[in-house]
Protein backbone atom coordinates (compact mmCIF):
# COMPACT_ATOMS: atom_id res chain seq x y z
CA UNK A 1 0.00 0.00 0.00
CA UNK A 2 2.70 2.48 1.03
CA UNK A 3 4.69 1.90 -2.17
CA UNK A 4 1.63 2.62 -4.31
CA UNK A 5 0.77 5.79 -2.41
CA UNK A 6 4.33 7.10 -2.56
CA UNK A 7 4.55 6.34 -6.29
CA UNK A 8 1.31 8.25 -6.89
CA UNK A 9 2.59 11.22 -4.89
CA UNK A 10 5.81 11.31 -6.94
CA UNK A 11 3.81 11.23 -10.19
CA UNK A 12 1.50 13.99 -8.99
CA UNK A 13 4.37 16.25 -7.90
CA UNK A 14 6.21 15.58 -11.16
CA UNK A 15 3.17 16.69 -13.16
CA UNK A 16 2.68 19.80 -11.02
CA UNK A 17 6.30 20.91 -11.31
CA UNK A 18 6.26 20.35 -15.06
CA UNK A 19 3.19 22.56 -15.45
CA UNK A 20 4.68 25.24 -13.17
CA UNK A 21 7.90 25.69 -15.14
CA UNK A 22 8.20 29.22 -16.66
CA UNK A 23 7.64 29.27 -20.40
CA UNK A 24 6.77 31.79 -23.10
CA UNK A 25 4.07 29.47 -24.39
CA UNK A 26 1.78 26.94 -22.83
CA UNK A 27 3.61 23.60 -22.72
CA UNK A 28 1.91 20.47 -24.04
CA UNK A 29 0.60 17.99 -21.46
CA UNK A 30 3.29 15.91 -19.83
CA UNK A 31 1.77 12.70 -21.18
CA UNK A 32 2.40 13.99 -24.72
CA UNK A 33 6.11 14.59 -24.21
CA UNK A 34 6.99 11.71 -21.91
CA UNK A 35 6.32 8.05 -22.62
CA UNK A 36 6.87 7.31 -18.94
CA UNK A 37 4.16 9.80 -17.94
CA UNK A 38 1.79 8.23 -20.48
CA UNK A 39 2.52 4.79 -19.11
CA UNK A 40 1.96 5.94 -15.52
CA UNK A 41 -1.30 7.58 -16.55
CA UNK A 42 -2.52 4.37 -18.17
CA UNK A 43 -1.51 2.30 -15.15
CA UNK A 44 -3.21 4.55 -12.62
CA UNK A 45 -6.40 4.55 -14.66
CA UNK A 46 -6.29 0.76 -15.02
CA UNK A 47 -5.98 0.43 -11.25
CA UNK A 48 -8.88 2.82 -10.65
CA UNK A 49 -11.08 0.93 -13.09
CA UNK A 50 -10.34 -2.52 -11.66
CA UNK A 51 -11.24 -4.17 -8.39
CA UNK A 52 -8.88 -3.51 -5.46
CA UNK A 53 -6.32 -6.21 -4.66
CA UNK A 54 -7.22 -8.93 -2.15
CA UNK A 55 -4.69 -7.50 0.30
CA UNK A 56 -1.50 -5.48 0.62
CA UNK A 57 1.86 -6.87 1.68
CA UNK A 58 1.86 -4.69 4.82
CA UNK A 59 -1.04 -6.81 6.09
CA UNK A 60 0.94 -10.07 6.17
CA UNK A 61 2.02 -9.63 9.80
CA UNK A 62 -1.57 -9.05 10.93
CA UNK A 63 -2.80 -12.12 9.07
CA UNK A 64 0.00 -14.16 10.64
CA UNK A 65 -1.17 -13.02 14.07
CA UNK A 66 -4.74 -14.01 13.22
CA UNK A 67 -3.39 -17.40 12.15
CA UNK A 68 -1.95 -17.85 15.63
CA UNK A 69 -5.21 -16.79 17.26
CA UNK A 70 -7.24 -19.22 15.12
CA UNK A 71 -4.82 -22.05 15.87
CA UNK A 72 -5.04 -21.35 19.58
CA UNK A 73 -8.85 -21.24 19.39
CA UNK A 74 -9.17 -24.63 17.73
CA UNK A 75 -6.49 -26.22 19.91
CA UNK A 76 -8.44 -25.15 22.98
CA UNK A 77 -10.99 -27.85 22.18
CA UNK A 78 -8.23 -30.45 22.55
CA UNK A 79 -6.52 -28.92 25.57
CA UNK A 80 -9.60 -27.85 27.53
CA UNK A 81 -12.37 -30.15 26.30
CA UNK A 82 -10.26 -33.25 25.54
CA UNK A 83 -11.44 -33.50 21.94
CA UNK A 84 -9.14 -35.98 20.13
CA UNK A 85 -6.41 -34.19 18.20
CA UNK A 86 -7.32 -36.09 15.07
CA UNK A 87 -10.61 -34.19 15.00
CA UNK A 88 -9.02 -30.76 15.31
CA UNK A 89 -8.81 -29.04 11.90
CA UNK A 90 -5.33 -28.09 10.77
CA UNK A 91 -4.67 -24.65 9.33
CA UNK A 92 -2.15 -23.99 6.58
CA UNK A 93 1.22 -22.77 7.78
CA UNK A 94 1.93 -20.49 4.80
CA UNK A 95 0.36 -17.05 5.03
CA UNK A 96 -1.57 -16.43 1.82
CA UNK A 97 -2.69 -12.81 1.42
CA UNK A 98 -4.40 -13.40 -1.91
CA UNK A 99 -6.20 -16.63 -1.01
CA UNK A 100 -4.88 -18.26 -4.18
CA UNK A 101 -2.47 -20.83 -2.75
CA UNK A 102 -3.81 -24.29 -2.02
CA UNK A 103 -3.26 -25.18 1.62
CA UNK A 104 -2.30 -21.63 2.59
CA UNK A 105 -3.84 -19.60 5.38
CA UNK A 106 -5.95 -16.72 4.10
CA UNK A 107 -8.72 -14.48 5.35
CA UNK A 108 -11.21 -17.10 4.16
CA UNK A 109 -9.38 -19.70 6.25
CA UNK A 110 -9.69 -17.51 9.33
CA UNK A 111 -13.41 -16.98 8.75
CA UNK A 112 -13.92 -20.71 8.30
CA UNK A 113 -12.05 -21.41 11.54
CA UNK A 114 -14.26 -19.14 13.67
CA UNK A 115 -17.50 -20.22 11.98
CA UNK A 116 -17.58 -23.68 10.41
CA UNK A 117 -14.75 -25.35 12.34
CA UNK A 118 -15.71 -23.77 15.66
CA UNK A 119 -19.37 -24.76 15.29
CA UNK A 120 -18.50 -28.34 14.37
CA UNK A 121 -16.29 -28.82 17.44
CA UNK A 122 -18.75 -27.06 19.75
CA UNK A 123 -21.70 -29.12 18.56
CA UNK A 124 -19.70 -32.31 19.03
CA UNK A 125 -19.58 -31.67 22.76
CA UNK A 126 -23.31 -31.06 23.13
CA UNK A 127 -24.15 -29.93 26.68
CA UNK A 128 -20.90 -31.14 28.17
CA UNK A 129 -17.98 -28.89 29.17
CA UNK A 130 -20.15 -25.77 29.55
CA UNK A 131 -17.54 -23.87 31.54
CA UNK A 132 -14.76 -24.70 29.12
CA UNK A 133 -16.94 -23.81 26.16
CA UNK A 134 -17.67 -20.44 27.74
CA UNK A 135 -13.95 -19.67 27.90
CA UNK A 136 -13.47 -20.79 24.31
CA UNK A 137 -16.41 -18.65 23.20
CA UNK A 138 -14.65 -15.59 24.63
CA UNK A 139 -11.52 -16.50 22.68
CA UNK A 140 -13.64 -16.72 19.56
CA UNK A 141 -14.94 -13.19 20.11
CA UNK A 142 -11.36 -11.92 20.26
CA UNK A 143 -10.47 -13.64 17.00
CA UNK A 144 -13.60 -12.29 15.29
CA UNK A 145 -12.64 -8.78 16.40
CA UNK A 146 -9.19 -9.26 14.88
CA UNK A 147 -10.71 -10.42 11.60
CA UNK A 148 -13.08 -7.45 11.45
CA UNK A 149 -10.23 -5.06 12.19
CA UNK A 150 -8.21 -6.69 9.38
CA UNK A 151 -11.08 -5.99 6.97
CA UNK A 152 -11.37 -2.40 8.15
CA UNK A 153 -7.66 -1.77 7.58
CA UNK A 154 -7.93 -3.31 4.11
CA UNK A 155 -10.76 -0.90 3.26
CA UNK A 156 -8.73 2.05 4.56
CA UNK A 157 -5.78 1.02 2.40
CA UNK A 158 -8.06 0.78 -0.65
CA UNK A 159 -9.36 4.28 -0.03
CA UNK A 160 -5.90 5.79 0.40
CA UNK A 161 -4.47 4.18 -2.73
CA UNK A 162 -7.54 5.08 -4.78
CA UNK A 163 -7.37 8.71 -3.66
CA UNK A 164 -3.64 8.95 -4.39
CA UNK A 165 -4.00 7.40 -7.86
CA UNK A 166 -6.92 9.67 -8.74
CA UNK A 167 -4.93 12.76 -7.76
CA UNK A 168 -1.97 11.59 -9.83
CA UNK A 169 -4.19 10.87 -12.84
CA UNK A 170 -5.85 14.29 -12.71
CA UNK A 171 -2.45 15.99 -12.41
CA UNK A 172 -1.30 14.28 -15.61
CA UNK A 173 -4.15 15.95 -17.57
CA UNK A 174 -5.38 12.78 -19.18
CA UNK A 175 -8.98 12.39 -20.33
CA UNK A 176 -10.69 9.07 -19.50
CA UNK A 177 -13.68 7.70 -21.42
CA UNK A 178 -15.58 7.45 -18.15
CA UNK A 179 -15.22 9.75 -15.18
CA UNK A 180 -16.66 7.36 -12.57
CA UNK A 181 -13.32 5.91 -11.38
CA UNK A 182 -11.79 9.38 -11.11
CA UNK A 183 -14.76 10.79 -9.23
CA UNK A 184 -14.63 7.81 -6.89
CA UNK A 185 -10.95 8.49 -6.22
CA UNK A 186 -11.60 12.16 -5.51
CA UNK A 187 -14.41 11.25 -3.12
CA UNK A 188 -12.11 8.79 -1.39
CA UNK A 189 -9.61 11.60 -1.05
CA UNK A 190 -12.22 13.53 0.92
CA UNK A 191 -12.34 10.66 3.39
CA UNK A 192 -8.62 10.59 4.08
CA UNK A 193 -7.44 14.17 3.60
CA UNK A 194 -8.14 17.41 5.38
CA UNK A 195 -9.86 20.26 3.56
CA UNK A 196 -6.58 22.15 3.19
CA UNK A 197 -4.87 19.09 1.72
CA UNK A 198 -7.69 18.60 -0.77
CA UNK A 199 -7.52 22.24 -1.85
CA UNK A 200 -3.77 22.00 -2.32
CA UNK A 201 -4.00 18.72 -4.21
CA UNK A 202 -7.04 18.77 -6.46
CA UNK A 203 -7.42 22.49 -7.12
CA UNK A 204 -3.79 22.76 -8.22
CA UNK A 205 -4.17 19.79 -10.58
CA UNK A 206 -5.12 20.90 -14.10
CA UNK A 207 -8.53 19.61 -15.09
CA UNK A 208 -9.09 17.66 -18.30
CA UNK A 209 -11.12 19.72 -20.75
CA UNK A 210 -13.89 17.24 -21.53
CA UNK A 211 -14.99 13.90 -20.19
CA UNK A 212 -17.85 11.68 -21.20
CA UNK A 213 -20.43 11.02 -18.57
CA UNK A 214 -21.08 7.45 -17.42
N, C-alpha and C positions, 0 to 999 in steps of 0.2 A: 504494500500500500504506500509506504513512505517513498519508495523509489518512483512510483508513478506520479505522486503528487509533486515531488521535487522536479521531475522531468517536465511536468506541465508548467510549473512556475518558471523554469529556465526558458521554455519556449515562449511563454507569455512576455517575459521581460525582454527577450531577444526581439520580438515583434514590436514592442513599444519603443525600444531604443532605436530600431531601424526607422520607424515612422517619425521619430523626434529629431533625427539628424538634419542639420540646416542644409537647405538646397534651394537653388533658384527656381526650380520647378518641382511640381508634385511628383514624388518617386512612385514607380509602379508598386503594386502589392508585393510583399516579400515572397509570397508563394510563386510569383511569376519570374523572380530572378534567382531563386534558390531551389534546387531540386530537393535539398534536405528539408526545407520548410514545407514544400508541397507534400513530401512523404509524411512529415509529422502531422500535417493537417489531415491527410487521409486516414492516418492511424488513429488520431483522436476522435474523428467522426465515426470510424468503424467501432471504436470502443463504446461511444455514446449510443450507437444504434443497436448494439448487441446486449445480451443479458450479462449481468455482472458475473465475475468468476465465482466459483463455489466457495473460495476462501482466499486469504492472503497469507504469504509465508510467515508474517509476524504472528499469526494465530496458532502456529504449530505448538508452541510451548503451552498455551492454554488448553489445547486439545489433548496434549500429553497428560496434563494434570487431570482433566476429566476422565481420561483412560484409567488413571490410578484410582479415582473416586469410584468409577463403575466397577472396577475389579474388586475393590474393597467391599462394595455393596453386595455383590454376588457371593463373595467368599464368606460373608457374614452368615449366610445360610448354612454353610458347612461348619464354621467355627462355633456359632452360637446355637444353631438349631439342629446340628448333627445330621444335616442332609449329606448323603454320600457324595464324595467329590466327583464321582463319575457323572452325577446329574447336574453338576454346576457348569453352566455354559462357559466356554473359553473365549476370550476376546483376542483379536489380532494384536500382535506386538508392534507392528509397524504403523506409525501414525500416517494416515492417509487423508490429507486435507481435501482432496478432490472427490473422494469416494469412488474412485475408479479402479483401485487395486484390489484384486480378489484376496480375501483374508486379512486385509488391512483394517485398522480401526479408524472410523470416520464419525462424523456427526450422526449419521443414520445408525451406526453401531451403538452409539451412546444412547440414542432415543429408544432403540430396541432393548437395551439392557435395563432401562428404568421402567419400561412398559411391559413388553412381552415376556422377557426373561424373569423380571421381578414377579409378575403376576403368576407365572407358571410355578415358581418355587414357593410363593406364598400359598397358593391354592393347594399345593401338595401337602402342606402341613395341616390344613383344615383349621380346627379350633385349638389345636395344640400350640404350645410355645407362645402364648399371647404376649407375655412380657417381652420376650426376645423379639417378636415380630414388631412390637411397638418401637423398640430401639432401632430396628432396621428401617422401619417406615420413616423415622426422623432422618436417617442417613440418606434415604431416597429423596427427601425434600431438599436436602443440601445439594445433591447431584443435579436435580432438576433446576435448581436456581443457577447452578454453574452453566448448565446447558442454555438456559434462557439468556444469561448474560453474554455467552458466546455469540448467540444470534444477534443480540443488540449491538455488540461491537462490530460484527460483520456488516450490519446495516449502516452503522456510522462510517465505516471505512468506504462502503459503496458511495455514500453521499459525498464524502470528501473528495474522492477520486473523480466522481462525476462533475462536481463543481469546478475542480481544478482543470479538467480537460475541456469543459465548456468555455471557461475563461480563456484558455490557450487558443481554442479554435476561433473564438470571436476576435481575438487579437491578431490572428493571421489573416483576417479579412476574406475568408473563404465564404462561398455561398452554397449552402446545402439545398438539396431538392425539397427536404422537409425540415421544418423548424422545430418540430416536437422534441427531438433529443436535445437540442441546444437550449430550448426553453426549460426543459426539465433540469438541465445542468445549472442554469441560472437560478432556478427556484431552489435547488439543493444548496447553492451558494448562500442563499438567504438563511438557510438553516444553520450553517456552520461559520458564517462570517458576521462581524459587526457591521453596522450601517456604514461607518467610515471606511471599512475595508472594501465593502461593496462599491461605494462611490469611487474609491481610488482604482478599483479593478475594472469594473464593467463600464463606467462612464469614460474612462481613458482609452478603452479598447475601441478602435474604429468599427463602426457598424457596417455590415454588408448592405449594399444598396437595395437589393430586392430578394425576397425569399417567397417561395410558394407556400401557401397555407396547406396544412394537412387536412 
